[in-house]
Amino acid sequence: MANFIKQMIEDKKEHKEHMARVAALPEEYQFVFQKMQWYMWSFAVGTGHDMMKIQDDLIELFEASAADGKHVLDVTGEDAVAFCDELLRDAKKWSDSYRKKLNRDIAKKFKKGDDSP
């Protein structure tokens, strides 16, 4: 239990640090980050450790791009959903369990040698 509480405190501290870094970004980057963060966290599963790493990587990308004077859409492109989906490609998502269940249920119903309808 103590480890769980310690991890929660560390996660909260890391989140606050992330948000301070986002607040230092130009307004256009802040807006896009907040929208993307909401979208990506909607798919997060488990403890969210995958998402914290993705979020940190996104902040680093935005910091470097803003420092280079790039417009945020030059970084993300016009299709923000596709950009986010690519970031989420290897992360654990809620939809993963639904996909597995669908395949498992169908395979179970029609397993080889089963003649039932």
Beta strands, then each sheet from edge to edge (+ up, - down):
end
